[in-house]
């Protein structure tokens, strides 16, 4: 597994998801993110909470203030 210290930009996960599925260009973003999380092993050590660990999600929720 992998451990992420801090937060990750949403785009980084989307880029990984698109690399994993290059032929599926129309795959929705919400499907790419879980694929990237699993591939990177971000949920192997403990559950990966997107609302807490993806930068844009935390900003939308106001959790950083």
C-alpha positions, 0 to 999 in steps of 0.5 A: 500500500501507499500512505499519503501525507497531507492532501492530493489534488483531484486532478492527480487522481484523475490523471492516474485513472485516465492512464489506467483506462486510456481507451475509455475516454468517456468514463465519468470522473467519479469512476476514475477516482476510486480506480486511481485510489485502488491502483495507488494503494491509498486505501490499503493501510486505512480507508481513504476518505475523499472528502478529507484527503482530496484538496478540492473536496475539502475546500468545497466542504470548508474543512480546511478553515 
